[in-house]
Structures are given as structure tokens and as C-alpha cells.
Amino acid sequence: MNICFLMYPWEEIEPEKDSSLALIHECVKRNHGVAYCTPANLTIRNSVTSAFCKVIGKMEKVPSNMKTFYRKAELREEMLPLAGFDVIFMRANPPLDPLMLNFLDSVKDDVFIVNSIQGLREANNKLYTAAFGDSHSNIIPVTHVSKNKEYLVEQIKQSTADRMILKPLNGFGGSGVILIEKSAMSNINSLLDFYITNSDGTSNYVILQEYIEGADEGDVRILLLNGEVIGSMKRIPGSDDHRSNISAGGRVAKHNLTKQEKALCKQIGPKLVKDGLYFVGIDVIGGKLVEVNVMSPGGITYINKVYKARIQTKVIDFIESKVLDKLEAFDRRSRLRNEVQNA
């Protein structure tokens, strides 16, 4: 199997924390051909969508230690056609670059892409979470998305809660997430101006969400593969920050899914698979879904550490099975075509 990881630059990897490196390491261990490129490396040559890839050289013995593997990995650059890969694994950080998806549109029928192009288009930002809520299910907190400052101020005033969460629509890793309180209404207008209005006169959408009691104790990150839970952890905020993201200073602990959390995963799993969102990280607080991460869900290394597990093996097992299914379907189609041709 040949797999291309479409991700952030190699130099930005933190070996002992990085989920992408754990996945790459597993592929190299299995003797698969592995390359990576960034969205900026995509190109078209003679009507063929390609990329300036960094190919990871074969290793006689693959180090088990991630820092050692990262240090010893030998990379060589080659321009390669994307349709020549069996798998493209999307691991680029948000926000989503629509132009990147336009490049991939030309190869989506030839290559198994994780996650699917259409799924990424639909779910690349926090609006996707709203698709799971309806009048009959209470699985998401009350949420407002707008760039209308007056509307948002009015919703804060009308809310029965004393506290709410404000965050940018396209943020990730906990960036820009703040806790607002009614007792500090005098600051709300300036905060909304800062979040909504850009220096060039354009404006941004923001999310205003009810504060879920117990959020100060952290959230739960759950990894789902093909609609099924493969790992979870509790993320606990640091002493000086309300955010539980590890990048914001949070810490992790073991977590056994509650009955409510299991029901939530069972409810949303089929839609994720239907949308081609095979590897997803969701964030849950108090049994409510607050975020769906589809571009570069993290947490593999932390879950592995607290449970002494190897989540990446399940992910690569799944990808191998999908590629095998695709190859077998192609072979079967070819045999049937030949049978008709020779009749």
C-alpha cells in the first residue's frame, strides 16, 4: 500500500505528542510506501494532479521510539501523481483550504481519501455539529452562529444562564475560546467587535454557546473509526485556563464512557460514515456534543499513554481493509468486463 499524508510541515511535528507521526510510524513499520506533503505542495502538471512530496525512505529496522524514528527518518523530495497512491490521509490543520479540495476532486474516484472530500466540505467547521440537533434530541447545547453583533448581544441578555462560551467558527486547538459572564456585559461589545470585525473591513462568524455545567472540570475526547468508538480520554483544564485542550495546558486521564456518551456515539456514528467521515474526534461535555473534528483529529498519543494502547494499529488496519476491498472490486469488474468482451 502506498499512502500520502496531506498535512502540516514535518518541522512542526512534536514526536511524542503527534498523532500524525504515530500513524506514519505504523505505516512504515508495516513496510508500506509513505510520503507526505503540505497543501502548498499541490500542483498540476500536464493535466495530472500531483504534489511535491517528501518520501520516507525504507528502514532496515524501524525504531519503536517516536523521537528516534522522527530523527532517523530520511526524506527525499519527488513530484508524484496523487492518483498513484492507494490512500490520501488528510491531516492538515484547520481552517480548511477550499482550493486544496479542488485539487483532490480530480483524484477522489481513484484514491481512498480519509476523510472524504464531500465530508470535509460539509463538516470542516463547527457548523456541522448543528446537523445532529433537532427538536426531539438534546445532544447539543443551545448554540447561536452569527456575525450580527446586535443579535448576539440580545441572545446573551435573554439567556437564563449567567455564563456562555464564545469562540471563532474556524478556530482549533482551543484557540480563541473564551468564557463570558453577564456580570461583565460592559465588555461584551468590544469582545464581539474584536472577534467579528477584521482590519480590512470583512467580518467573521462566531459561535455563542450555552455554558454546560461541569465544563470547568474538563471535556471528553472520543475517537471514532468507521462510526465506532476506538478510544477516549478525559481532558482536564489547567489551573489558570478554562480550556481543556492539551495545547492550552490541559492534562489527560482515563475515562469510561457513560451510558449517555455511548448513546450519543451510537446516534451520530451512522451519519459520520454516510458522510465519508471515517476517522473523527468528537468533544463531549456533560453528555452533549460540542465539537466534531474531521480534518486532523488528535489524541492518539495521549490515549495510548494512559491506556497503554496502540490506537494507530486500528486505524491502519481499517485503511488496509478499505484498500483491499477497492482492489478486489476492481479485479472483479475487470474479470466481468473481459468475460463480456470475449463472448
HUTA-V99006 format. One record per helix or strand of 2 or more residues. SS is the DSSP state (h for helix, s for strand). FROM is the first residue (numbers start at 1). TO is the last residue. If there is no record, write none. Layout:
BEGIN
ss=SS from=FROM to=TO
ss=SS from=FROM to=TO
END
This chain:
BEGIN
ss=s from=2 to=7
ss=h from=10 to=12
ss=h from=19 to=29
ss=s from=33 to=37
ss=h from=39 to=41
ss=s from=42 to=45
ss=s from=48 to=56
ss=h from=66 to=72
ss=s from=75 to=81
ss=h from=82 to=84
ss=s from=87 to=91
ss=h from=98 to=105
ss=s from=112 to=114
ss=h from=117 to=123
ss=h from=126 to=132
ss=s from=143 to=146
ss=h from=149 to=158
ss=s from=163 to=168
ss=s from=178 to=181
ss=h from=182 to=196
ss=s from=206 to=210
ss=h from=215 to=217
ss=s from=219 to=225
ss=s from=228 to=236
ss=h from=246 to=248
ss=s from=251 to=253
ss=h from=259 to=274
ss=s from=279 to=285
ss=s from=288 to=293
ss=h from=300 to=307
ss=h from=311 to=341
END
